[in-house]
């Protein structure tokens, strides 16, 4: 969304000095190794290291700075109007999204390719019923805002929320840690959202994230988000986590990273994101690329995103070719690495549909040599969402 609406360790380059999140000075004070990412100077790891941070999040509670993500609001005269304006750009059913709930979807181009993935939340407050809260990926946010604004009807406006910070608390200990300073959080279900006081500060809280674990994302004023961060870190079960562990956690969870596992060359159906398109939208269409997506739903696709488990301990990185045992190249790895919780390598990639069944034996061409692998179901590590 989110949206969890996913980032990774891949660095960006450019002449402009990187931007800083409201928590930047705190990362430096904690000894984080900072790297340029999506235009921001971000913590890739803290002194304890990526492996320790990954395991801590799986066992207790990890705290992530995701303030670089794009936060904005669509505001119209009523929910129906705002929802239909957004539905003209994405394939999810937003008209029937209940108050206080959120949904994952994709911004699509006219060919049905994915411009970005995003989280959409409908406020639980009746006084805000014409507003939708969106979170988009950091590297895409300026292009996303321009794309959306250019296609909105006159009575719906996009309001950027650059004045807000965003943090994610993830792991089996997240509920207990947050409930100490925001008791209402314990009552929330997965993919729900509320406005509440967190450590005495007004915040929007959703029960979501991008690690495969239970947890929350907390949005608050940029000049107040540091107080919430500091208060959470007073809890001995909570530690700060960088982009490195964020990437290994989302990979084990089988979650897509925009620009790697999904992009303008992939459709939601090829990406195995069929579940994010609700029945009404499948039938009615009315979104960019609908004809292609409806055809793919009816007839199938020629390639599809799958999970891969290489044999042995060597990971297969992004760009690795995928071949049949006979040597025919049938796809490419889009994300790959070592899964600390899995205690072995794992990867995702696109393969020809005929070779996508779980258990199919394939080879990954690593440094010119075939490395045996098997198509695996995802997530690689069972998720811990609170349903």
VEXKEGU-120032 format. One record per residue (C-alpha): residue number from 1; residue in three letters; x, y, z negated. Coordinates in Angstrom, 3 decimals. Example, Ala and Ser with C-alpha at 12.3 -4.5 7.8 and 13.67 -1.06 7.14 Angstrom:
BEGIN
REC,1,ALA,12.300,-4.500,-7.800
REC,2,SER,13.670,-1.060,-7.140
END
This chain:
BEGIN
REC,1,UNK,0.000,0.000,0.000
REC,2,UNK,0.129,1.212,0.068
REC,3,UNK,-0.068,0.702,0.697
REC,4,UNK,2.258,-0.410,-0.808
REC,5,UNK,2.518,1.336,2.004
REC,6,UNK,6.342,-0.770,1.985
REC,7,UNK,9.834,0.528,2.106
REC,8,UNK,13.248,-1.179,2.182
REC,9,UNK,16.976,-0.604,1.930
REC,10,UNK,17.554,0.310,5.562
REC,11,UNK,19.294,3.675,5.638
REC,12,UNK,18.375,6.550,7.901
REC,13,UNK,20.781,8.938,9.557
REC,14,UNK,20.487,12.523,10.642
REC,15,UNK,21.988,15.960,10.279
REC,16,UNK,19.425,17.316,7.816
REC,17,UNK,20.216,17.035,4.121
REC,18,UNK,18.035,14.388,2.516
REC,19,UNK,15.019,15.506,0.532
REC,20,UNK,14.691,14.744,-3.163
REC,21,UNK,11.723,13.313,-5.023
REC,22,UNK,10.608,14.911,-8.310
REC,23,UNK,12.442,12.094,-10.136
REC,24,UNK,15.794,12.481,-8.340
REC,25,UNK,17.715,13.899,-11.316
REC,26,UNK,16.439,11.069,-13.503
REC,27,UNK,17.755,8.439,-11.081
REC,28,UNK,21.177,10.075,-11.061
REC,29,UNK,21.196,10.282,-14.862
REC,30,UNK,20.355,6.556,-15.026
REC,31,UNK,23.407,5.764,-12.871
REC,32,UNK,21.494,4.751,-9.748
REC,33,UNK,23.322,4.245,-6.461
REC,34,UNK,21.602,6.708,-4.153
REC,35,UNK,21.230,6.206,-0.388
REC,36,UNK,19.526,8.201,2.377
REC,37,UNK,16.233,6.550,3.252
REC,38,UNK,13.309,7.876,5.327
REC,39,UNK,14.678,11.405,4.952
REC,40,UNK,15.055,11.164,1.162
REC,41,UNK,17.913,10.491,-1.239
REC,42,UNK,16.618,7.343,-2.952
REC,43,UNK,17.864,4.828,-5.553
REC,44,UNK,18.773,1.523,-3.935
REC,45,UNK,19.771,-0.010,-7.285
REC,46,UNK,20.647,0.818,-10.866
REC,47,UNK,23.760,-0.439,-12.736
REC,48,UNK,22.124,-3.778,-13.638
REC,49,UNK,21.981,-4.704,-9.919
REC,50,UNK,19.366,-5.854,-7.432
REC,51,UNK,19.139,-9.468,-8.650
REC,52,UNK,18.527,-8.434,-12.261
REC,53,UNK,15.980,-5.827,-11.175
REC,54,UNK,14.138,-8.342,-8.984
REC,55,UNK,13.922,-10.909,-11.770
REC,56,UNK,12.905,-8.287,-14.345
REC,57,UNK,9.944,-7.263,-12.166
REC,58,UNK,8.867,-10.881,-11.724
REC,59,UNK,9.083,-11.526,-15.488
REC,60,UNK,8.254,-8.199,-17.177
REC,61,UNK,7.579,-4.761,-15.650
REC,62,UNK,9.525,-2.790,-13.056
REC,63,UNK,9.083,0.957,-12.489
REC,64,UNK,9.557,2.302,-8.942
REC,65,UNK,9.744,5.851,-7.616
REC,66,UNK,7.639,5.937,-4.441
REC,67,UNK,7.164,9.699,-4.339
REC,68,UNK,8.670,9.768,-0.846
REC,69,UNK,5.510,8.138,0.494
REC,70,UNK,2.944,10.361,2.214
REC,71,UNK,-0.069,11.253,0.094
REC,72,UNK,-2.996,13.131,1.626
REC,73,UNK,-6.764,13.542,1.440
REC,74,UNK,-9.420,13.525,4.126
REC,75,UNK,-12.245,15.824,3.033
REC,76,UNK,-15.643,16.059,4.675
REC,77,UNK,-19.209,16.947,3.702
REC,78,UNK,-20.101,13.398,2.584
REC,79,UNK,-18.652,9.886,2.506
REC,80,UNK,-20.368,8.698,5.682
REC,81,UNK,-18.926,11.570,7.733
REC,82,UNK,-15.400,11.243,6.381
REC,83,UNK,-15.416,7.452,6.612
REC,84,UNK,-16.576,7.426,10.241
REC,85,UNK,-13.937,10.009,11.151
REC,86,UNK,-11.266,7.683,9.747
REC,87,UNK,-12.864,4.588,11.290
REC,88,UNK,-12.274,6.168,14.712
REC,89,UNK,-8.525,5.709,14.017
REC,90,UNK,-8.311,2.421,12.075
REC,91,UNK,-10.006,-1.017,12.270
REC,92,UNK,-11.103,-1.308,8.614
REC,93,UNK,-14.651,-0.838,7.333
REC,94,UNK,-14.507,2.374,5.288
REC,95,UNK,-18.213,3.262,5.443
REC,96,UNK,-18.946,0.301,3.155
REC,97,UNK,-15.940,0.811,0.883
REC,98,UNK,-17.386,1.066,-2.617
REC,99,UNK,-16.612,4.016,-4.908
REC,100,UNK,-13.454,3.385,-6.916
REC,101,UNK,-12.111,0.818,-4.433
REC,102,UNK,-9.231,0.855,-1.978
REC,103,UNK,-8.462,-0.935,1.254
REC,104,UNK,-5.388,-1.687,3.383
REC,105,UNK,-5.462,-0.894,7.111
REC,106,UNK,-3.444,0.290,10.116
REC,107,UNK,-3.368,3.411,12.256
REC,108,UNK,-3.633,2.122,15.836
REC,109,UNK,-2.705,3.518,19.231
REC,110,UNK,-4.915,3.127,22.299
REC,111,UNK,-3.210,-0.183,23.157
REC,112,UNK,-3.944,-1.635,19.707
REC,113,UNK,-0.323,-1.270,18.581
REC,114,UNK,0.368,-0.235,14.986
REC,115,UNK,1.481,3.374,14.429
REC,116,UNK,1.678,2.830,10.662
REC,117,UNK,-0.005,0.915,7.870
REC,118,UNK,-1.723,2.700,5.025
REC,119,UNK,-3.886,2.456,1.914
REC,120,UNK,-7.288,4.169,1.742
REC,121,UNK,-9.086,4.891,-1.537
REC,122,UNK,-12.624,6.142,-2.153
REC,123,UNK,-12.971,8.154,-5.339
REC,124,UNK,-15.158,6.781,-8.099
REC,125,UNK,-16.247,10.357,-8.913
REC,126,UNK,-19.612,11.237,-7.260
REC,127,UNK,-18.480,14.879,-7.056
REC,128,UNK,-15.652,13.776,-4.721
REC,129,UNK,-17.764,11.569,-2.477
REC,130,UNK,-16.702,13.267,0.748
REC,131,UNK,-13.011,12.672,0.018
REC,132,UNK,-10.738,9.749,0.895
REC,133,UNK,-7.217,9.425,-0.515
REC,134,UNK,-4.590,8.048,1.899
REC,135,UNK,-1.045,6.820,1.301
REC,136,UNK,1.174,6.341,4.364
REC,137,UNK,4.815,5.367,4.853
REC,138,UNK,7.501,7.969,4.231
REC,139,UNK,9.248,7.667,7.590
REC,140,UNK,5.940,8.028,9.474
REC,141,UNK,4.091,10.613,7.421
REC,142,UNK,4.676,13.712,9.548
REC,143,UNK,3.707,11.863,12.734
REC,144,UNK,0.738,10.282,10.937
REC,145,UNK,-0.564,13.621,9.693
REC,146,UNK,-0.303,15.157,13.176
REC,147,UNK,-1.969,12.113,14.766
REC,148,UNK,-4.865,12.163,12.307
REC,149,UNK,-5.387,15.937,12.334
REC,150,UNK,-5.537,16.053,16.129
REC,151,UNK,-8.380,13.519,16.130
REC,152,UNK,-10.608,14.674,13.264
REC,153,UNK,-14.004,16.277,13.868
REC,154,UNK,-14.316,19.946,12.917
REC,155,UNK,-16.101,19.181,9.648
REC,156,UNK,-13.377,16.851,8.274
REC,157,UNK,-10.028,18.231,7.140
REC,158,UNK,-6.703,16.632,6.235
REC,159,UNK,-5.106,18.070,3.092
REC,160,UNK,-1.499,17.085,2.469
REC,161,UNK,-0.674,16.260,-1.153
REC,162,UNK,3.038,17.042,-1.219
REC,163,UNK,2.488,18.565,-4.661
REC,164,UNK,1.988,15.071,-6.110
REC,165,UNK,4.470,12.432,-7.211
REC,166,UNK,3.873,8.680,-7.019
REC,167,UNK,5.289,5.832,-9.099
REC,168,UNK,4.559,2.098,-9.140
REC,169,UNK,4.576,-0.113,-12.236
REC,170,UNK,4.786,-3.759,-11.164
REC,171,UNK,5.022,-7.128,-12.900
REC,172,UNK,3.154,-9.375,-15.335
REC,173,UNK,3.892,-6.932,-18.156
REC,174,UNK,2.517,-3.917,-16.276
REC,175,UNK,-0.960,-4.048,-17.786
REC,176,UNK,0.236,-4.163,-21.381
REC,177,UNK,2.805,-1.401,-20.824
REC,178,UNK,0.385,0.982,-19.108
REC,179,UNK,-2.521,0.243,-21.452
REC,180,UNK,-0.464,1.619,-24.350
REC,181,UNK,-0.624,5.091,-22.811
REC,182,UNK,-3.758,4.673,-20.652
REC,183,UNK,-6.141,2.154,-22.260
REC,184,UNK,-8.623,2.294,-19.349
REC,185,UNK,-6.019,0.714,-17.064
REC,186,UNK,-6.551,-2.705,-18.649
REC,187,UNK,-10.179,-2.750,-17.467
REC,188,UNK,-9.315,-2.274,-13.796
REC,189,UNK,-9.477,-5.026,-11.186
REC,190,UNK,-7.215,-5.554,-8.171
REC,191,UNK,-7.568,-2.867,-5.467
REC,192,UNK,-9.581,-0.556,-7.701
REC,193,UNK,-8.869,3.071,-8.537
REC,194,UNK,-9.722,5.520,-11.314
REC,195,UNK,-8.783,8.970,-12.528
REC,196,UNK,-7.557,8.875,-16.127
REC,197,UNK,-5.156,10.384,-18.612
REC,198,UNK,-1.765,8.650,-18.603
REC,199,UNK,0.389,9.770,-21.538
REC,200,UNK,-2.033,12.695,-21.780
REC,201,UNK,-1.545,13.681,-18.123
REC,202,UNK,-4.329,13.549,-15.526
REC,203,UNK,-3.480,10.924,-12.905
REC,204,UNK,-5.051,8.817,-10.183
REC,205,UNK,-4.330,5.162,-10.954
REC,206,UNK,-4.875,2.212,-8.607
REC,207,UNK,-4.338,-1.442,-9.440
REC,208,UNK,-2.166,-2.258,-6.466
REC,209,UNK,1.416,-2.290,-5.228
REC,210,UNK,3.759,-3.955,-2.792
REC,211,UNK,5.654,-6.593,-4.755
REC,212,UNK,3.141,-9.453,-4.902
REC,213,UNK,2.841,-8.905,-8.648
REC,214,UNK,0.073,-7.412,-10.735
REC,215,UNK,0.604,-3.718,-11.261
REC,216,UNK,-0.391,-0.133,-10.659
REC,217,UNK,0.397,2.908,-8.579
REC,218,UNK,0.152,6.200,-10.448
REC,219,UNK,-0.221,9.541,-8.658
REC,220,UNK,0.109,12.779,-10.626
REC,221,UNK,1.285,16.353,-10.205
REC,222,UNK,4.941,16.434,-9.130
REC,223,UNK,5.853,18.583,-12.127
REC,224,UNK,4.240,16.054,-14.496
REC,225,UNK,5.174,12.681,-12.950
REC,226,UNK,8.537,12.724,-14.769
REC,227,UNK,6.795,12.784,-18.143
REC,228,UNK,4.844,9.650,-17.239
REC,229,UNK,8.049,8.001,-15.944
REC,230,UNK,9.920,8.849,-19.161
REC,231,UNK,7.097,7.606,-21.373
REC,232,UNK,6.845,4.280,-19.552
REC,233,UNK,10.612,3.747,-19.860
REC,234,UNK,10.339,4.050,-23.650
REC,235,UNK,8.691,0.611,-23.529
REC,236,UNK,11.350,-2.084,-23.813
REC,237,UNK,9.560,-4.254,-21.237
REC,238,UNK,9.867,-1.582,-18.528
REC,239,UNK,13.006,-0.902,-16.480
REC,240,UNK,13.625,1.267,-13.380
REC,241,UNK,13.885,-0.637,-10.087
REC,242,UNK,15.415,0.498,-6.787
REC,243,UNK,14.700,-0.047,-3.105
REC,244,UNK,16.872,-3.172,-2.912
REC,245,UNK,14.685,-5.227,-5.243
REC,246,UNK,11.559,-3.651,-3.773
REC,247,UNK,12.524,-5.179,-0.440
REC,248,UNK,13.329,-8.652,-1.790
REC,249,UNK,10.088,-8.674,-3.797
REC,250,UNK,7.884,-7.726,-0.839
REC,251,UNK,9.684,-10.263,1.390
REC,252,UNK,8.964,-13.101,-1.045
REC,253,UNK,5.355,-11.860,-1.116
REC,254,UNK,5.178,-12.092,2.700
REC,255,UNK,4.266,-8.408,3.006
REC,256,UNK,5.018,-6.454,6.185
REC,257,UNK,7.475,-3.570,6.341
REC,258,UNK,6.572,-0.953,8.930
REC,259,UNK,9.195,-0.492,11.631
REC,260,UNK,10.387,-4.066,11.152
REC,261,UNK,7.560,-6.612,10.848
REC,262,UNK,4.958,-4.334,12.443
REC,263,UNK,5.262,-1.456,14.917
REC,264,UNK,3.684,-0.096,18.107
REC,265,UNK,4.539,-3.331,19.954
REC,266,UNK,2.504,-5.497,17.547
REC,267,UNK,-1.237,-5.723,17.024
REC,268,UNK,-2.831,-6.539,13.660
REC,269,UNK,-3.817,-9.965,15.015
REC,270,UNK,-0.281,-10.818,16.138
REC,271,UNK,0.881,-9.657,12.700
REC,272,UNK,-1.559,-12.099,11.024
REC,273,UNK,-3.429,-9.192,9.431
REC,274,UNK,-6.854,-10.396,10.635
REC,275,UNK,-8.064,-10.323,7.011
REC,276,UNK,-7.753,-6.518,6.971
REC,277,UNK,-10.426,-6.114,9.683
REC,278,UNK,-13.898,-6.589,8.225
REC,279,UNK,-16.740,-8.305,10.080
REC,280,UNK,-18.646,-5.157,11.081
REC,281,UNK,-15.585,-3.608,12.726
REC,282,UNK,-14.701,-6.852,14.511
REC,283,UNK,-18.158,-6.924,16.034
REC,284,UNK,-18.773,-3.226,16.677
REC,285,UNK,-15.276,-2.088,17.635
REC,286,UNK,-15.078,1.668,17.987
REC,287,UNK,-11.405,1.986,17.048
REC,288,UNK,-8.290,2.404,19.237
REC,289,UNK,-7.324,-0.797,21.020
REC,290,UNK,-10.586,-2.488,20.037
REC,291,UNK,-10.954,-4.326,23.337
REC,292,UNK,-7.527,-5.949,22.948
REC,293,UNK,-8.064,-6.829,19.301
REC,294,UNK,-11.526,-8.285,19.907
REC,295,UNK,-10.076,-10.354,22.760
REC,296,UNK,-7.235,-11.606,20.553
REC,297,UNK,-9.693,-12.525,17.808
REC,298,UNK,-11.789,-14.493,20.299
REC,299,UNK,-9.083,-16.076,22.430
REC,300,UNK,-6.010,-16.114,20.192
REC,301,UNK,-2.580,-14.548,20.688
REC,302,UNK,0.550,-15.695,22.503
REC,303,UNK,2.804,-14.904,19.524
REC,304,UNK,2.217,-14.532,15.808
REC,305,UNK,4.040,-13.546,12.617
REC,306,UNK,5.055,-16.540,10.501
REC,307,UNK,7.072,-17.308,7.411
REC,308,UNK,10.359,-19.172,7.791
REC,309,UNK,12.435,-21.133,5.294
REC,310,UNK,16.011,-21.754,6.484
REC,311,UNK,17.778,-24.852,5.229
REC,312,UNK,20.710,-24.325,2.898
REC,313,UNK,21.623,-20.999,1.287
REC,314,UNK,22.536,-18.746,4.223
REC,315,UNK,19.936,-16.054,4.972
REC,316,UNK,18.808,-15.147,8.497
REC,317,UNK,18.705,-11.384,8.952
REC,318,UNK,16.515,-9.152,11.097
REC,319,UNK,17.172,-9.653,14.805
REC,320,UNK,18.116,-13.335,14.515
REC,321,UNK,16.780,-15.352,17.453
REC,322,UNK,14.352,-18.203,16.735
REC,323,UNK,14.595,-21.285,18.948
REC,324,UNK,13.071,-24.727,19.308
REC,325,UNK,15.259,-27.756,18.468
REC,326,UNK,15.733,-28.096,22.236
REC,327,UNK,17.237,-24.592,22.425
REC,328,UNK,14.372,-22.585,23.927
REC,329,UNK,14.264,-19.091,22.356
REC,330,UNK,10.672,-18.479,21.214
REC,331,UNK,10.927,-15.500,18.882
REC,332,UNK,12.914,-13.238,16.590
REC,333,UNK,13.300,-12.652,12.853
REC,334,UNK,11.911,-9.287,11.698
REC,335,UNK,12.766,-9.510,7.971
REC,336,UNK,15.055,-11.916,6.197
REC,337,UNK,17.190,-12.332,3.121
REC,338,UNK,17.759,-14.360,-0.019
REC,339,UNK,14.732,-14.799,-2.271
REC,340,UNK,15.877,-14.701,-5.908
REC,341,UNK,12.625,-16.141,-7.291
REC,342,UNK,12.413,-18.671,-4.466
REC,343,UNK,16.099,-19.472,-5.127
REC,344,UNK,16.746,-19.715,-1.423
REC,345,UNK,16.591,-17.795,1.834
REC,346,UNK,13.317,-16.763,3.418
REC,347,UNK,12.346,-14.782,6.483
REC,348,UNK,9.475,-13.564,8.606
REC,349,UNK,9.362,-13.321,12.354
REC,350,UNK,7.307,-13.677,15.502
REC,351,UNK,7.161,-16.990,17.352
REC,352,UNK,5.171,-18.350,20.274
REC,353,UNK,1.762,-19.476,18.953
REC,354,UNK,2.406,-23.067,20.039
REC,355,UNK,5.244,-23.282,17.503
REC,356,UNK,3.555,-21.486,14.586
REC,357,UNK,2.023,-24.329,12.566
REC,358,UNK,3.382,-24.736,9.012
REC,359,UNK,5.969,-27.504,8.941
REC,360,UNK,7.179,-26.893,12.502
REC,361,UNK,10.928,-27.485,12.773
REC,362,UNK,12.849,-24.627,14.406
REC,363,UNK,16.383,-23.276,14.611
REC,364,UNK,17.629,-19.823,13.690
REC,365,UNK,20.620,-18.753,15.774
REC,366,UNK,23.035,-17.337,13.193
REC,367,UNK,26.448,-16.229,14.522
REC,368,UNK,25.872,-18.353,17.609
REC,369,UNK,25.078,-21.522,15.678
REC,370,UNK,21.652,-23.140,15.181
REC,371,UNK,20.533,-23.073,11.546
REC,372,UNK,17.615,-25.466,10.859
REC,373,UNK,14.473,-23.852,9.478
REC,374,UNK,10.827,-24.720,8.968
REC,375,UNK,7.688,-22.624,9.463
REC,376,UNK,6.318,-21.940,5.973
REC,377,UNK,3.083,-20.594,4.576
REC,378,UNK,3.202,-17.185,2.923
REC,379,UNK,3.540,-15.838,0.319
REC,380,UNK,6.776,-17.657,-0.436
REC,381,UNK,6.208,-16.946,-4.138
REC,382,UNK,2.616,-17.125,-5.491
REC,383,UNK,1.184,-13.666,-6.087
REC,384,UNK,0.158,-12.420,-9.498
REC,385,UNK,-2.681,-10.045,-8.577
REC,386,UNK,-5.437,-9.646,-11.155
REC,387,UNK,-8.613,-10.548,-9.288
END
